[in-house]
Amino acid sequence: MRNRYLVSYDISDPKRLARVFRKMRGFGEAVQYSVFLCSLSPQERVILLAALSELINHKEDRVMIVDLGPAGGRGQECMEFLGRSIPAPEARVAVIV
């Protein structure tokens, strides 16, 4: 079963920031600067955590991962936006490691 995750990061170095952004594009859809919405299986979540752990500086950077629930249930509908909305995420799955 896939869960929906909101992933946000604060990376202090521009080079690391660019690397994290490129890595995140393989796991989900960008919804704002440094914020991604991802539908991940438990295995993909572990792969994402390992990939990000290798890229960030654990003393200077921060990554926040929020489990929004099942991708087909509440996790799909628990976000609300004001202003310009985000496009609906595609029903595709791609994990780039």
C-alpha positions in Angstrom: 0.0 0.0 0.0 1.2 3.5 -0.9 1.1 6.4 1.5 1.1 10.1 0.7 4.1 12.0 2.2 4.8 15.7 2.4 8.5 16.2 2.3 10.0 19.6 3.1 13.7 20.5 3.4 15.9 23.3 4.5 19.4 22.9 3.0 22.1 25.5 3.8 24.5 24.9 0.9 23.3 25.8 -2.7 25.1 22.7 -4.2 23.5 20.3 -1.7 20.2 22.1 -2.2 20.4 21.4 -6.0 21.3 17.8 -5.4 18.4 17.2 -3.0 16.0 18.9 -5.4 17.1 16.7 -8.3 16.8 13.6 -6.1 13.3 14.6 -4.9 12.1 15.0 -8.5 12.5 11.2 -8.8 10.2 10.5 -5.9 7.4 13.0 -6.2 5.9 16.3 -7.4 7.1 19.7 -6.3 4.3 21.7 -4.8 6.4 24.7 -3.6 10.0 25.6 -3.2 11.6 22.8 -1.2 8.3 21.0 -0.7 7.3 17.8 -2.4 4.3 15.5 -2.4 5.2 11.9 -2.8 3.2 8.6 -3.0 5.5 6.0 -1.7 5.5 2.3 -0.8 7.2 1.4 2.5 10.3 0.2 0.5 10.4 3.5 -1.6 10.2 5.5 1.7 13.3 3.6 3.0 15.1 4.3 -0.3 14.2 8.0 -0.2 15.4 8.3 3.4 18.7 6.6 2.5 19.2 8.7 -0.6 18.6 12.0 1.3 20.7 10.9 4.3 23.7 10.5 1.9 23.1 14.0 0.4 22.5 16.2 3.4 24.8 17.6 6.1 23.2 16.2 9.3 24.6 19.1 11.3 23.4 22.0 9.0 20.4 20.7 7.1 16.9 19.5 7.9 14.4 17.3 6.1 10.8 16.9 7.4 8.7 14.0 6.2 5.0 14.0 7.1 2.9 10.9 6.6 -0.5 12.1 5.2 -2.0 8.7 5.1 -3.0 6.2 2.4 -2.6 7.6 -1.1 -6.1 6.6 -2.1 -7.8 7.8 1.1 -7.4 10.8 3.3 -3.8 11.3 2.1 -5.2 12.4 -1.3 -7.5 15.0 0.2 -6.0 16.4 3.3 -4.2 19.4 1.7 -5.8 22.7 1.1 -4.3 25.6 -0.9 -5.1 29.3 -1.2 -4.2 31.0 -4.4 -2.8 29.1 -7.4 -3.5 25.4 -7.1 -1.1 22.7 -7.9 -1.8 20.4 -10.8 -3.2 17.0 -9.9 -0.3 14.5 -9.5 0.1 12.1 -12.4 -0.7 8.4 -11.7 2.9 7.4 -12.4 5.4 5.7 -10.2 9.1 6.3 -10.8 11.9 6.0 -8.2 15.3 7.2 -9.4 18.2 6.2 -7.2 
